[in-house]
């Protein structure tokens, strides 16, 4: 029933920016915590950012102010704005919905119930 579809990935030069979007259908986005994870070839899935139902935000240590998550509940959409991209940011980016209300574990992938199929981000000159 619930489906997530990511968009906005592509090829960008180092130092450039992208904005990813994730649209939820079959449910109401405001009832979920939302997260972004990424996975590069040969590496484990990595937490990028999350936003709770109340709007609290959390970021992985590597972000260092470069990324921002936001939610537009009226449009059932979550965005990930990424600035000053580096080749190390190259990965497939996935959005996820779920989380127990008030959970302190939104950085853990097992806190989420629904996942999108991902969008490829490639940072290269």
C-alpha positions in Angstrom: 0.0 0.0 0.0 2.6 2.6 1.1 5.1 3.4 -1.6 8.1 5.8 -1.7 9.6 7.1 -4.9 12.8 9.1 -5.0 13.9 11.5 -7.7 16.4 14.2 -8.3 19.6 12.2 -8.6 22.1 12.5 -11.4 25.6 13.5 -12.3 27.1 16.6 -10.7 30.6 18.1 -10.5 32.5 18.3 -7.2 31.3 21.4 -5.3 27.9 21.3 -6.9 24.5 20.8 -5.4 21.5 18.6 -5.8 18.0 18.4 -4.3 16.5 14.9 -3.9 12.8 14.4 -3.4 10.8 11.5 -2.0 7.0 11.2 -2.5 4.9 8.9 -0.4 1.7 7.4 -1.7 -0.8 5.1 -0.1 -0.5 6.8 3.2 0.0 10.1 5.0 3.5 11.3 5.3 3.0 13.4 8.4 2.3 10.2 10.4 5.9 8.9 9.8 9.4 9.8 10.7 11.4 10.0 7.4 15.0 9.1 6.8 17.6 9.2 4.1 20.3 6.5 3.8 22.9 5.9 1.2 25.0 3.0 -0.1 28.1 3.1 -2.2 29.5 0.0 -4.0 31.3 -2.3 -1.6 30.3 -0.4 1.5 27.6 -0.7 4.1 24.4 1.3 4.1 25.1 4.6 5.8 22.8 7.0 7.7 22.5 10.4 6.1 19.7 12.3 7.8 16.3 11.9 9.4 13.4 14.1 10.5 10.9 13.1 13.1 7.1 13.6 13.0 7.6 16.6 15.2 10.2 18.1 12.9 13.4 17.4 14.8 16.3 16.7 12.5 19.4 14.5 12.7 22.5 14.2 10.6 25.3 11.8 10.0 28.8 13.0 11.2 30.1 13.4 7.6 27.4 15.9 6.7 29.1 18.9 8.5 26.5 21.4 7.6 26.4 20.5 3.8 23.0 18.8 3.8 19.5 19.7 4.9 16.4 17.6 5.2 12.9 19.1 5.1 9.4 17.8 4.9 6.3 19.2 3.1 3.5 17.2 4.7 0.8 18.9 2.5 2.5 17.4 -0.5 3.5 14.1 1.1 7.1 14.9 0.2 10.5 15.0 1.9 13.5 16.7 0.4 17.2 16.4 0.8 19.3 19.4 -0.2 22.9 18.6 -0.7 25.6 21.3 -1.2 29.3 21.2 -1.8 29.2 17.7 -3.0 32.3 15.5 -3.0 33.1 12.4 -4.9 32.8 10.5 -1.6 29.1 11.3 -1.7 28.6 9.1 -4.8 26.1 6.5 -3.8 22.5 5.3 -4.3 20.3 7.4 -2.0 17.2 5.8 -0.4 14.4 7.4 1.5 12.5 5.5 4.2 9.4 5.9 6.3 8.6 4.6 9.8 9.9 4.9 13.3 8.2 4.5 16.6 6.9 7.7 18.0 9.6 9.4 20.0 12.3 6.9 18.9 15.9 7.9 19.6 17.1 5.4 17.0 16.2 7.1 13.7 19.8 6.6 12.6 19.1 2.8 12.5 17.8 1.3 9.3 15.7 -1.2 11.2 13.6 1.6 12.6 11.9 2.0 9.2 9.0 0.1 7.7 9.0 1.3 4.0 11.7 2.0 1.6 12.1 3.5 -1.9 14.1 2.0 -4.7 16.7 4.7 -4.6 18.2 7.3 -6.8 21.7 7.4 -8.1 24.0 10.4 -7.2 27.3 10.5 -9.0 29.8 13.3 -8.1 32.6 13.4 -10.7 34.5 15.9 -12.8 
